[in-house]
């Protein structure tokens, strides 16, 4: 029996849950029947089952790269990404990288340096077309593909009892259930990147207008932001929103939260291709997102960091979507693209790529 090729994936593994870590974990399920899938974990939470690059032990790192047939780099850290690419190049490995985002504020000469490293890969997946315009990359190596992969439903853990009870009681009260999430409470240009402050403010505004809503907001990690998390908890109490706004920092399935909600929000002030938006669309839920970047078809947009516009758009969505009467599911599996086939074909294309001369011509 032929040995399955080994795919070594670099990036954070959940927990904590975030867009990239969830993507990697779901990708594992697509690939593991056809390939041997191994990991170099970069998450802040270390797991006994997986080598974590932050252990600073170079020997398993080099050993894993040496044994791999192809490196699949999905790292968020600029430094680690360059380290993986350079090591892979020096060890003669074929490489795929996914760029989950590339901010417009990145200036020269850093863009040129980044482009130099990224060009070493055999294939470069860009989650949105803006990234290509910000870098100098060979078009023949680049593929535009959003990062969404369908949830692995058998992997989704039921919601904790206190969360389920809160959702049930909120729905019984006749309120529309809203939800949003954040990987961390990071700041961007001095503002909450994931818009938690706006979610609290808009909830207060809607309740003041006697529009019954309940908001559930999940934060995957409070690393380096414990104080802000507690400040927001206190703000929720001070505003009298305790029964209307649930701010969570615990392991919960956000897919399950989306399933139990009426409207999903993505009020970020910078973004790539947001997993939350794709999940909402996949599960048939209305999604309201900032216009900070191009969003998938079916997304309702509001002006980034504009609380008045957020409120107006949300009032309209609430009026058009009565609680408890949302669609059970969005797109049927038959209407979805074949995600497994896309990644399988891509990996085989790189594995079977012919050698190139220095001039770039394919050797006969």
Secondary structure by P-SEA (a helix, b strand, c coil): ccccbbbbbbccccccccaaaaaaaaaaaacccccccccccccccccccccccccccaaaaaaaaaaccbbbbbcccaaaaaaaaaaaaaacccbbbbccccccccccaaaaaaaaaaacccbbbbccaaaaaacccccccbbbbcccccccccccccccaaaaaaaaaaaaabbbbbbcccccccccccccccaaaaaaaaaaaaaaacbbbbbbbbbccccccaaaaaaaaaaaaaacccccbbbbcccccaaaaaaaccbbbbccccccccaaaaaaaaabbbbbbbccccccccccccccccaaaaaaaaaaaaaacccccccccccccccccaaaaaaaaaaaaaaacccccccccccc
